[in-house]
Amino acid sequence: MIYISAIGMLNALGNNNQQVAANLRNGLAPGMRERKGWLTSGKTCWLGAVEGALPALPPALAAHDTRNNRLLLAALEQVRPVLDAAIKRYGTDRIAVVMGTSTSGIAEGEAQIRGDGQHYDYRMQELGDPSRFLAQYLQLNGPAYTISTACSSSARALISGERLIAAGLADVALVGGADSLSRMPINGFASLESLSERRCAPFSRERDGISIGEGGALMLLTREPQRLALLGVGESSDAWHMSAPHPQGEGAEKAMRMALQQAGLTPQDIGYINLHGTATPLNDQMEAAVIHRLFGCTVPCSSTKHLTGHMLGAAGVCEAALSALLLSEDLALPAQDFSDTTYDKRLPECGLLLQSQPLRRPVIASNSFAFGGNNSCLILGRCDDH
């Protein structure tokens, strides 16, 4: 079994685990609000941003100085004591680094094109830069690479880290990812007519698209027993359509079944499902149908994207980190917010939480689906005897 020894995160809910937990408990997201200046149309849009200053990179790593990497550095500071102990124990060549991103340093490339970029280096916007930066910053010599499979990127990073340890190629894996706000994906989703004109409202009758957010999270995976474990992982590919999910969610169901099988669990063993729940008409319809088919309507589930925005390549690890907080801090499960919208009762019944409630079984599944039919499911659990 692979365990989770440390977690660090920041997103629109807060800049560290403590802030995120407090705001998740109260259903507040300080960084989620309507913003100007991002759309070429001149319209406003709801975005989830990390508020406050981020740590600076050392001058020697100026070629990697992007907001994306600063998000990772802020998350790294939260796990650094545990990571330093692992490096001392296992050595720099036995620590793997696997990151997921879909933006990397695109924002810095945009600034360079506008003529207001400073100290631009092409490496900043390479998709491989997040893992390269962390490996250089930490002076690690183990496997280091970045995965970019759109919105499942950082979930895939966890899956890859787990497999590196299981294969004996690493003793510890630093896994996670980050995506920062940038104009290209925001306007890209707007051109696809997939960007909501309001704060996104997953599973509502009025849902009209996503709200994009930024964030970063890191997890430290290890064989050493800990209170939290990565019980099972699943992945699949529909190859159905470039930007639309398979209507019946065949690949999504396959990924969830694979994770359950690896974990040795039945659907009724799951205490909560963190849904991908993007608030697009097709995704929510598909996901509700799959959950109804596989879990019935007895397992509590909800999407947290109305609190963070869709963090694109960082969504998988950030929502897995939120799930880990629910497990470790005994937080009440977040209800779906229909304060400004109405629940879409045309959707298949799937245990959607209309009111917050305690977690009754300490096992959580977290779904991440992506363009191109790229699906993943992570199952986390609490080891109460540790």
C-alpha positions as CSV (number, residue, x, y, z in Angstrom):
1,M,0.0,0.0,0.0
2,I,1.1,3.5,-0.7
3,Y,0.7,6.2,2.0
4,I,0.5,10.0,2.0
5,S,3.0,11.5,4.5
6,A,2.5,15.2,3.8
7,I,0.2,17.6,1.9
8,G,0.5,21.2,1.0
9,M,-2.0,23.3,-1.0
10,L,-3.3,26.7,-1.9
11,N,-6.2,27.8,-4.0
12,A,-9.2,30.2,-3.9
13,L,-10.1,28.7,-0.5
14,G,-6.9,29.8,1.2
15,N,-3.1,29.8,1.1
16,N,-2.4,26.7,3.3
17,N,-4.1,23.7,4.7
18,Q,-5.4,25.5,7.8
19,Q,-7.0,28.4,5.8
20,V,-8.5,25.9,3.3
21,A,-10.0,23.7,6.0
22,A,-11.5,26.7,7.8
23,N,-13.1,28.2,4.7
24,L,-14.2,24.8,3.4
25,R,-15.9,24.3,6.8
26,N,-17.8,27.6,6.3
27,G,-18.4,27.3,2.6
28,L,-16.4,30.5,1.9
29,A,-13.9,31.1,-0.9
30,P,-12.2,34.4,-0.6
31,G,-10.4,34.2,-3.9
32,M,-13.5,33.2,-5.9
33,R,-15.1,36.3,-7.4
34,E,-16.0,38.3,-10.6
35,R,-13.0,39.8,-12.3
36,K,-12.2,42.2,-15.1
37,G,-9.5,42.3,-17.7
38,W,-9.2,38.7,-18.6
39,L,-11.5,38.3,-21.6
40,T,-10.7,39.8,-25.0
41,S,-14.5,40.6,-25.3
42,G,-14.2,43.0,-22.4
43,K,-16.7,41.1,-20.4
44,T,-16.2,40.1,-16.8
45,C,-16.0,36.5,-15.6
46,W,-15.8,34.6,-12.4
47,L,-12.3,33.3,-11.6
48,G,-10.8,31.6,-8.6
49,A,-7.4,33.1,-7.7
50,V,-4.8,32.6,-5.0
51,E,-4.8,35.8,-2.9
52,G,-1.7,37.3,-1.4
53,A,2.1,37.2,-2.1
54,L,3.8,34.1,-3.3
55,P,7.4,33.1,-2.3
56,A,10.2,34.3,-4.6
57,L,12.5,31.9,-6.5
58,P,16.3,32.2,-5.9
59,P,18.2,34.3,-8.6
60,A,20.0,31.1,-9.8
61,L,16.6,29.7,-10.9
62,A,15.4,32.9,-12.6
63,A,14.8,31.0,-15.9
64,H,12.0,29.1,-14.0
65,D,10.5,32.1,-12.3
66,T,6.8,31.8,-13.2
67,R,3.6,32.2,-11.2
68,N,3.0,28.5,-11.7
69,N,6.3,27.6,-10.1
70,R,5.8,30.1,-7.3
71,L,2.5,28.3,-6.5
72,L,4.5,25.0,-6.3
73,L,7.1,26.7,-4.1
74,A,4.4,27.9,-1.7
75,A,3.0,24.3,-1.5
76,L,6.5,22.9,-1.1
77,E,7.1,25.1,2.0
78,Q,4.2,23.3,3.7
79,V,5.7,19.8,3.1
80,R,9.4,20.7,3.4
81,P,10.1,19.3,6.9
82,V,8.8,15.9,6.0
83,L,10.4,16.0,2.6
84,D,13.8,17.0,4.0
85,A,13.6,14.0,6.4
86,A,12.9,11.7,3.5
87,I,15.8,13.0,1.5
88,K,18.1,12.5,4.5
89,R,16.9,9.0,4.9
90,Y,16.7,7.7,1.3
91,G,19.1,10.0,-0.6
92,T,18.6,12.5,-3.5
93,D,18.5,9.7,-6.2
94,R,15.6,7.8,-4.5
95,I,13.1,10.7,-4.5
96,A,10.9,11.0,-7.6
97,V,9.2,14.3,-8.8
98,V,6.1,14.0,-10.9
99,M,4.0,17.1,-11.6
100,G,0.9,17.8,-13.7
101,T,0.0,21.0,-15.4
102,S,-1.8,22.4,-18.4
103,T,-0.6,26.0,-18.4
104,S,3.0,25.9,-17.0
105,G,4.3,29.4,-17.7
106,I,1.9,30.4,-20.5
107,A,1.1,33.6,-18.6
108,E,4.7,34.7,-18.8
109,G,4.7,34.0,-22.5
110,E,1.6,36.1,-22.9
111,A,3.3,38.9,-21.0
112,Q,6.3,38.7,-23.3
113,I,4.1,38.9,-26.4
114,R,2.4,42.0,-24.9
115,G,5.8,43.6,-24.4
116,D,5.6,43.8,-20.6
117,G,7.4,40.5,-19.8
118,Q,10.5,40.7,-17.6
119,H,13.4,38.3,-17.7
120,Y,11.5,35.9,-20.0
121,D,13.0,32.5,-20.9
122,Y,11.4,30.1,-23.2
123,R,11.8,27.3,-20.6
124,M,9.3,29.0,-18.4
125,Q,6.4,27.9,-20.6
126,E,7.6,24.4,-21.4
127,L,5.2,21.8,-19.9
128,G,8.1,20.0,-18.4
129,D,9.3,23.0,-16.4
130,P,7.4,22.4,-13.1
131,S,9.1,19.1,-12.4
132,R,12.5,20.4,-13.7
133,F,12.2,23.4,-11.4
134,L,11.4,21.4,-8.3
135,A,14.1,18.8,-9.0
136,Q,16.7,21.6,-9.4
137,Y,15.5,23.6,-6.5
138,L,15.7,20.5,-4.2
139,Q,18.9,19.1,-5.9
140,L,17.2,15.8,-6.5
141,N,18.5,13.2,-9.0
142,G,15.7,10.7,-9.1
143,P,13.0,10.4,-11.9
144,A,11.5,13.8,-12.6
145,Y,8.9,14.5,-15.3
146,T,5.7,16.4,-15.9
147,I,2.4,15.0,-17.2
148,S,0.0,17.1,-19.3
149,T,-3.3,15.4,-20.0
150,A,-5.5,18.5,-19.6
151,C,-7.7,18.4,-16.5
152,S,-6.5,15.0,-15.3
153,S,-2.8,15.9,-15.4
154,S,-2.1,16.1,-11.7
155,A,-4.3,13.1,-10.8
156,R,-2.2,11.2,-13.3
157,A,0.9,12.5,-11.5
158,L,-0.3,10.8,-8.3
159,I,-0.9,7.6,-10.3
160,S,2.6,7.7,-11.8
161,G,4.2,8.4,-8.4
162,E,2.4,5.4,-6.9
163,R,3.7,3.2,-9.7
164,L,7.3,4.5,-9.5
165,I,7.3,3.4,-5.8
166,A,5.6,0.1,-6.5
167,A,8.1,-0.7,-9.3
168,G,11.0,0.0,-7.0
169,L,12.2,3.0,-9.0
170,A,11.8,5.4,-6.0
171,D,11.3,5.2,-2.3
172,V,9.3,8.5,-2.0
173,A,7.5,10.5,-4.7
174,L,6.8,14.2,-4.6
175,V,3.7,14.4,-6.7
176,G,1.2,17.2,-7.5
177,G,0.9,20.1,-9.8
178,A,-0.1,23.7,-10.4
179,D,-2.0,25.8,-12.9
180,S,-2.0,29.6,-12.8
181,L,-4.6,31.9,-14.4
182,S,-3.7,32.9,-17.9
183,R,-5.6,34.5,-20.8
184,M,-5.2,31.8,-23.4
185,P,-7.2,29.0,-21.6
186,I,-9.7,31.5,-20.2
187,N,-10.5,32.9,-23.7
188,G,-10.2,29.4,-25.2
189,F,-13.0,28.1,-23.0
190,A,-15.0,31.2,-23.8
191,S,-14.6,30.5,-27.5
192,L,-15.9,27.0,-26.9
193,E,-18.9,28.6,-25.1
194,S,-17.9,26.6,-22.0
195,L,-17.1,29.5,-19.7
196,S,-19.9,30.4,-17.3
197,E,-21.2,33.9,-17.2
198,R,-21.8,33.5,-13.4
199,R,-20.0,31.6,-10.7
200,C,-20.2,28.0,-11.9
201,A,-23.1,26.0,-10.6
202,P,-22.5,22.3,-10.9
203,F,-25.6,20.1,-11.3
204,S,-27.9,23.0,-11.4
205,R,-30.6,23.5,-13.9
206,E,-29.1,26.8,-14.9
207,R,-25.5,25.5,-15.3
208,D,-23.8,27.0,-18.4
209,G,-20.1,26.2,-18.1
210,I,-17.0,26.3,-16.0
211,S,-15.4,29.0,-13.9
212,I,-11.6,28.7,-14.1
213,G,-9.4,28.8,-11.0
214,E,-5.8,28.6,-10.1
215,G,-4.0,26.6,-7.5
216,G,-1.3,24.2,-6.6
217,A,-0.9,21.2,-4.3
218,L,1.8,18.7,-3.5
219,M,1.7,15.3,-1.8
220,L,4.5,13.1,-0.5
221,L,3.9,9.4,-1.3
222,T,5.7,6.7,0.6
223,R,5.7,3.0,1.6
224,E,6.0,4.0,5.3
225,P,2.6,3.6,7.1
226,Q,0.9,6.9,7.7
227,R,-2.6,8.0,8.8
228,L,-3.7,8.6,5.1
229,A,-3.3,6.1,2.3
230,L,-3.8,6.1,-1.5
231,L,-5.9,3.0,-1.5
232,G,-6.6,2.6,-5.2
233,V,-6.2,4.4,-8.6
234,G,-7.9,4.0,-11.9
235,E,-7.5,5.5,-15.4
236,S,-8.9,5.1,-18.8
237,S,-9.3,6.9,-22.2
238,D,-12.5,7.2,-24.1
239,A,-11.0,8.6,-27.3
240,W,-14.6,9.7,-28.0
241,H,-14.4,13.4,-28.7
242,M,-11.7,16.1,-28.4
243,S,-13.7,18.3,-25.9
244,A,-16.9,16.3,-25.0
245,P,-17.2,13.3,-22.7
246,H,-18.6,10.0,-23.8
247,P,-22.4,10.4,-23.4
248,Q,-22.7,7.3,-21.3
249,G,-19.5,7.8,-19.5
250,E,-18.0,4.4,-20.3
251,G,-14.4,5.5,-19.7
252,A,-15.3,7.3,-16.5
253,E,-17.0,4.2,-15.2
254,K,-14.0,2.1,-16.2
255,A,-11.6,4.3,-14.2
256,M,-13.8,4.2,-11.1
257,R,-14.2,0.4,-11.3
258,M,-10.4,0.1,-11.7
259,A,-9.8,2.2,-8.6
260,L,-12.3,0.2,-6.6
261,Q,-10.8,-3.1,-7.7
262,Q,-7.2,-2.0,-6.9
263,A,-8.4,-0.8,-3.4
264,G,-10.3,-4.1,-2.9
265,L,-13.5,-2.1,-2.2
266,T,-17.1,-2.2,-3.2
267,P,-19.1,0.9,-4.2
268,Q,-20.8,0.9,-0.8
269,D,-17.5,1.1,1.0
270,I,-17.0,4.6,-0.3
271,G,-18.0,7.4,2.2
272,Y,-17.9,10.3,-0.2
273,I,-17.2,11.1,-3.9
274,N,-15.6,14.4,-4.9
275,L,-17.2,14.7,-8.3
276,H,-15.4,16.2,-11.3
277,G,-18.6,18.3,-11.6
278,T,-17.5,21.1,-14.0
279,A,-21.0,22.6,-14.4
280,T,-21.0,22.1,-18.1
281,P,-24.3,20.5,-19.4
282,L,-22.6,17.4,-20.8
283,N,-20.2,16.6,-18.0
284,D,-22.7,16.8,-15.2
285,Q,-25.2,14.7,-17.2
286,M,-22.6,12.0,-17.9
287,E,-21.2,11.9,-14.4
288,A,-24.5,11.8,-12.6
289,A,-25.5,8.9,-14.9
290,V,-22.3,7.0,-14.1
291,I,-22.6,7.5,-10.4
292,H,-26.2,6.4,-10.4
293,R,-25.2,3.3,-12.4
294,L,-22.3,2.3,-10.2
295,F,-23.2,3.7,-6.7
296,G,-26.9,4.2,-6.9
297,C,-27.9,7.2,-4.8
298,T,-26.7,6.1,-1.4
299,V,-23.1,7.4,-1.5
300,P,-22.8,11.2,-0.7
301,C,-21.2,13.2,-3.4
302,S,-20.7,16.8,-4.5
303,S,-18.4,19.0,-6.6
304,T,-16.2,21.6,-4.9
305,K,-15.5,23.7,-8.1
306,H,-17.9,26.5,-7.1
307,L,-15.4,27.1,-4.3
308,T,-12.1,26.8,-6.2
309,G,-13.0,27.2,-9.8
310,H,-11.8,24.5,-12.2
311,M,-8.1,24.4,-11.7
312,L,-7.5,22.6,-15.0
313,G,-4.3,20.6,-14.8
314,A,-4.0,21.2,-11.0
315,A,-7.6,20.1,-10.3
316,G,-6.8,16.4,-9.7
317,V,-4.3,16.8,-7.0
318,C,-6.0,19.9,-5.4
319,E,-9.3,18.0,-5.1
320,A,-7.5,14.9,-3.8
321,A,-5.9,17.2,-1.2
322,L,-9.3,18.6,-0.3
323,S,-10.4,15.0,0.1
324,A,-7.4,14.3,2.4
325,L,-8.4,17.3,4.5
326,L,-11.9,16.0,4.9
327,L,-10.4,12.7,6.1
328,S,-7.7,14.1,8.4
329,E,-9.6,17.0,9.9
330,D,-13.0,15.3,10.3
331,L,-14.6,18.1,8.3
332,A,-18.2,17.9,7.4
333,L,-18.8,17.0,3.7
334,P,-19.4,20.0,1.5
335,A,-22.9,20.3,0.2
336,Q,-23.7,21.4,-3.4
337,D,-24.5,25.1,-3.4
338,F,-27.9,25.9,-4.9
339,S,-28.4,29.2,-3.1
340,D,-28.5,31.2,-6.4
341,T,-29.7,28.3,-8.7
342,T,-31.9,25.3,-8.6
343,Y,-31.0,21.6,-8.5
344,D,-31.4,20.0,-11.9
345,K,-33.9,17.1,-11.0
346,R,-33.7,15.9,-14.6
347,L,-30.3,14.4,-13.8
348,P,-30.1,10.8,-12.7
349,E,-30.3,10.6,-8.9
350,C,-26.7,10.1,-7.6
351,G,-26.6,10.9,-3.8
352,L,-25.8,14.6,-4.4
353,L,-25.5,16.4,-1.1
354,L,-28.1,19.1,-0.7
355,Q,-27.0,19.6,3.0
356,S,-23.7,19.1,4.7
357,Q,-23.3,15.9,6.7
358,P,-20.5,14.1,8.6
359,L,-18.3,11.6,6.8
360,R,-19.6,8.2,7.9
361,R,-17.0,5.9,6.2
362,P,-13.3,7.2,6.1
363,V,-12.9,6.4,2.4
364,I,-13.2,9.1,-0.4
365,A,-13.1,8.8,-4.2
366,S,-12.1,11.8,-6.3
367,N,-12.8,12.0,-10.0
368,S,-11.0,13.9,-12.7
369,F,-11.9,13.9,-16.3
370,A,-10.3,15.7,-19.2
371,F,-10.4,16.6,-22.9
372,G,-9.9,13.7,-25.2
373,G,-11.8,11.4,-22.9
374,N,-8.9,11.1,-20.4
375,N,-10.3,9.8,-17.1
376,S,-8.9,9.2,-13.6
377,C,-10.2,8.2,-10.2
378,L,-8.2,8.3,-6.9
379,I,-9.4,6.6,-3.7
380,L,-8.0,7.9,-0.4
381,G,-8.6,6.4,3.0
382,R,-7.9,7.0,6.6
383,C,-5.9,4.4,8.5
384,D,-7.4,4.8,12.0
385,D,-5.1,2.2,13.6
386,H,-2.0,4.1,12.6
